[in-house]
Amino acid sequence: MFAEIHGRKDKDAPVLILSSGLGGSGGYWAPQLPALAPHFRVITYDHRGTGRSGGMVPEQGGITAMADDVLEIADRLGVERFSLMGHALGGLIGLDLALRVPQRLEKLVLINAWSKADPHSGRCFDVRLELLEKSGVPMFVKAQPLFLYPAIWMAENADRLAVEEAHAIAHFQGTDNIRRRIAALREFDIETRLAEVKAPTLVVATRDDLLVPYSRSVRLVEGLGAVAQLLLTDFGGHAVNVVAPDPFNEAVLRFLND
């Protein structure tokens, strides 16, 4: 497992682990690091089988296996307690940890996550897998921004997207790993266990998310109860922390430092 440490060096600094979504890259969190680094010891990492981390997600129990990877990283770095911010799949990892090892978690930030995948998200997964299997990696990667970003943001950042596309093709994690990661997303279901989560949780959602209906985040807050609060915005798409980093970072810092 490849991990990087950013921010504060003092041993008493609070630890924040950042876990990305389907792409799995720790580099996804670049827009957050300048804001978070002065306050925390920030750990980013590449998920199993992505970026600079080896291995492959198992065919069954993928979310729990990926959550165990987080615990392995924390243990190797000597971190007993930490907060976790997860985007989509990374948020499911956080919820799995909150249920299995609540003593390790300080706080959770869940970005466009869910307790059970919506049928609409399943339709999007079907389309992405069909593109991958029938049209190949370049088309799968080219379609990815459609599920992540608002149209106006893509129009204004065409050069950036071209660079990201070339990088994603050159460092593609592999068809089998993608299939297994999507299967893990579909398999995850803690609808009846949300009340067991005790960690204070900020649930972030956007009304214009094409991939995950914001109603999934509303359901999270309802199920989590008093430990949760909802931040619902109108603009930002699925990758709101990239599209609108300043207000996002401000809200996350306010929650984590409270």
Beta strands, then each sheet from edge to edge (+ up, - down):
strand 1: 3-7
strand 2: 15-19
strand 3: 41-45
strand 4: 82-87
strand 5: 105-111
strand 6: 201-206
strand 7: 228-233
sheet 1: 1+ 3- 2- 4- 5- 6- 7-
end
